[in-house]
Amino acid sequence: MSISQAIEKIEARYAHQPEFIQAVKEVAITIAPLYDSHPEYDTFKVFERLVEPDRVIAFRINWENDKGEVQVNRGWRVQFSNALGPYKGGIRFHPTVNQSVLKFLGFEQIFKNALTGLPMGGAKGGSDFDPKGKSDNEIRRFCYAFMRELHPYINKDTDVPAGDIGVGGREISYMFAMYKNLTREYGGVLTGKGVGFGGSLMRTEATGYGAVYFLENMLTAQNEHIAGKRVLISGAGNVSLHAAEKVHMLGGVVVTVSDSQGTLYDEKGLNQEKINWLKEQKAKSQPLADYVAVYGGEWFAGQKPWHIKGDIAIPSATQNEVNEGDAKLMVENGIKYVVEGANMPLTAEAIDHIRLHRVHYAPGKAANAGGVAVSGLEMSQNSVRQYKSFEQIDARLKCIMKNIHDSAAEASGKYHQTDKGYIDYMTGANIVGFERVADALVAYGILN
Ligand code: GLU
């Protein structure tokens, strides 16, 4: 069965899962030349196998809110592929979570994790629980209840979840406590744990810092440097604010961050004090707009950052936040580099538009792999029960991001035929990630 036939089958079977189909199509289109030159992939039906998760675990979560009312949410763990290592990927708590979203995230995670070069398979999980406006007690009760349902299916050597949107250090601690309580095991079953009880230094910073390290490599490839460049960032969560911090450390000028209410524009750029203020404000779930009263700048209610002039965009909020119209604005406003801090923040049309205009584009599975990479380092530190310094982890992260950059650029040179002067990171990253997983599947025969 050819790739296009496999896609048709998936489109018919999962017509109700648009995000999943979007993610599958992006990979399919770009790996075609690799696939055609490896007849064994077709023999072993590698693509057809990879687009079906190994299993999807679905469960119900009953918990009690502060009023003593019983609440019911849905939860899932999509164990997509363990070809390269234990299932690995975050847990998301957000009202938009459903099977389509988790399948797209789990599918991308397979290739992202493969790109890190560390032994990790791909998975994703989460719940439609909305943490917004919930008290700390409610969050704790929900996390306990979620882990009570999930714990039989995970283990340090089989499936290792971590955080994602709506799940940070606090939630991981609650879930780890429940897992430990139920199983009596103290190990690396979750990553993103607190430093001091099994967590790795730098895990919190890793996704944002890693995205900026990737960007540095892209700039170097074009004989450019980040110093003095105007950077637009969307989102105001863990990825955005740590990306902002690293850009500032390297001399770039971050002029925007945003949330679901609007965009904050500070022409002078964010410095460490302002970033610390934003981190605290967000931790207290207070409005981003309050910034203007403290530090000046402008608040654009209900708007995204892309109408503002800049050199670099780092969309770090959520999937499909940048549509074709936004991509047109980016090009008009001088954006030359787009680095995805979030997973799949650009729609397929937005990607087509910026690539058509030769904007250098780093897809999330390459650019935001730093988070899961440091999760991989947390797993190995847990296994040997010894911890590395901040500097050691930072050096490993830089090296991993450079390897991802260089291997994607090399594959682009080999397989991207149309425009030799342009590094096609999307094609390159998909090919490198896919090839690693596909070769393992062929070696295994017909078992996954
Ligand atoms: N949720 C993050 C991601 O999208 C991190 C996953 C992990 O550390 O396992 O890659």
Residues whose N, C-alpha, C, O or C-beta is under 5 A from the ligand:
A	BS01	LIG	K88 G89 G90 V160 P161 A162 G163 D164 N368 G371 V372 S375
